Amino acid sequence: MLIVLAAVSLLFISSMTTVSAEGENVVSRGETITITAQLLQNGTYGDPVVNQRIEFFDQTHDSFLGSDMTDSNGLAYIDWPLPSEHPLGFMMINATFRGNQSLSLSPSCQWMPLTVVSATTMEIQVKDSDLAPGDDLNLIVRLLNDMNESLSGASLMVFSDSLPLGSGITNDTGCVSFSFHCNTSWAQLGANTVSVVYEGNLALFQKGVETSFSITVEQIATLIKHDNALSDIVTLNDSITLSLTLWANEETLPNGLMMVSLDGTTQSSITTNGSGVATLDLRINEGISLNNHTLIIEYTGTDRYSISILQIHFIVTSPVLIEAFLPEYIVTGTELEISVVVQDILNRPIPGASITILDTLTEKAVTEPLTGNSNSTQLFLPITGPKGIREFIITVNDAQYVTNGTYWFSEPIWFRPTLSLNQSNILGFASPQQEILLVVHLINNNANYSNKLVEVHSINSTLISQSITNQVGIATMAFLAPSSEGHFVFLIVCSGNESAYELSVILEYSFTVAKTIPVIIIFDYYEIIPQLKEIYVQLTIQGLNGSLLRSIPISYGWLSANMEIDSSNHGLISLHLAIPSTAGSYLLSYESEASGSLQSYAGSAVIVIGEADVSAAQGIGIVALAIGSCLSISLVSIPLIRRRYMLT
């Protein structure tokens, strides 16, 4: 049988802090290390040898460290507390298997080099771990070995995360100082981790160490304060003046830029002086509406100082300017037309407002809106009731930002009588020095106005005639027409009474004075008389100066005949015309010739002849005669009415 001697083929050293340098195992004294050996048959790739004792030695210092039995994997290990006074430097660990003749296992041993180093520690003093951009991070680092001895000449590196900040060499006391300017190139707002690293020195048997600490970087909070007592309500055209102080860490901050905006629109910028104070003067001018407003003063901040905002809410109001344009007189029984202008003190319209005017006596009121961007509106208020002083109220509605919305005013209410011409003795023309007769009617509030003086004035205010109205309000006046020819205007005047709030009333009356007077022939009426086989026609010739003309030659044409006749008393012209043989409409023409004082006139009238008229004239029945008579009577009434109208 082939017997293969077992050998200790593997040896392991482990500890919490074991490091390797160029293939060497480095351990710190004062720590516990685990030494592990594996017993295998036939070399490194043989089978594990179990239940055999392995002894461990510090061969360099000739000391026994301990022993252990191999397990099922051929492993045996010991935990060795490395004494704190153990010499520094290189040493050999020996693992020995003394063999087992009964199992034909030969002795074997294995060596492993170790480097024993001194553990190092750091003491870090941070002056201030709460920083702001622009501050300095100041720290002092002291490096000590495991004997609490200072380590001089050691090179230390400082990192922020993985970014190197700087390095330094410890002095004789093992200390080194660092100062770093805090800025955004390495320090972010919030928590930051700073590490100090000593990489160690195997030549001096010194172990490396790394220590980290946290710093907090925050901007310095700022605050804007104003020293003025500011009202929530500001009147248009006033100013908001604020003395603003910028504070940071209970100290004022000079040269701080602040932006001023109103309702989101930038207005200006201001900068604090050396004392941290800035003055804001905001004019409430035409660019600011009547409304709620928000004034924002914002310090823009820097890397070091935070942004701060001061908000001021206020309401802009204005007295309302109300201007009413009234007619010269307000007359009862009419409609008052009033133009009202409503605006703020900068002459701007009041958006969304409406205007109401109230008659305090009758309590009648009308309301009109101000449309679009208009500052005026027209109102029409019926005026009723008695004359005299009366109060009115103009109110501005739906205008919440005006400080006064009511305007009171008093105005006299006047009465104006109604004067009408009832009758004149002329028809627009008069002869020189002809007497003119006028009949007028004066009405007061739908009632006859008696015992009131009515006068006739020339156009240049010369009194021509006067009369007192009777119980039914009638006054009759007479005066002579001018002696010269021309067109004249006279004024019929009923003077007012200011103390009684009664207005004058004036009626124009005009006519033409001429030596040659126009005439008119009036078709009064006609009558068909069948039994006489004729048509009776009555005309009247009249001068437009009112005279009824007698003995005036009149030419007229009927059917195919032309005839002449003179007017009789009162200008009457009586014609007896033959009844045509057939029914139809027939034209009667008539004409007067001009004379020394009269102008010519030509006219015509249509006379309708019905079948009944023709039959009656030819002797056909009483019924036809009666129908013809009725028709004639009805036709007579038309020219009679016309005549009265023209004379009036």
Secondary structure, DSSP 4 states (H G I P E B T S, - for coil): -----EEEEEEEEEETT-EEETTEEEEETTSEEEEEEEEEETSTTS-B--S-EEEEEETTTTEEEEEEE--TTSEEEEEEE--TTPPPEEEEEEEEE--BGGGTB--EEEEEEEEEEB--EEEEEES-SEE-TT-EEEEEEEEE-TTS-B--S-EEEEEETTEEEEEEE--TTSEEEEEEE--TTT--SEEEEEEEEE--BGGGTB--EEEEEEEEE-PBPEEEEE-S---SEEETT-EEEEEEEEEETTEE-TT-EEEEEETTEEEEEEE--TTSEEEEEEE--TTS-SSEEEEEEEE---SSB--EEEEEEEEEEBPPEEEEE--S-EETTSEEEEEEEEE-TTS-B-TT-EEEEEETTT--EEEEE--TT--EEEEEEE--S--EEEEEEEEEES-TTBS--EEEEEEEEEB--EEEEEEESSSSEE-TT-EEEEEEEEEETTEE--S-EEEEEETT--EEEEEE--TTSEEEEEEEPPSS-EEEEEEEEE--BGGGTB--EEEEEEEEE-SSB-EEEEEEEEEEEGGGTEEEEEEEEEETTSPBP-S-EEEEEETTEEEEEE--GGGEEEEEEEPPSS-EEEEEEEEE---SSB--EEEEEEEEE-HHHHHHHTT--HHHHHHHHHHHHHHHHHHHHHHHHHH-
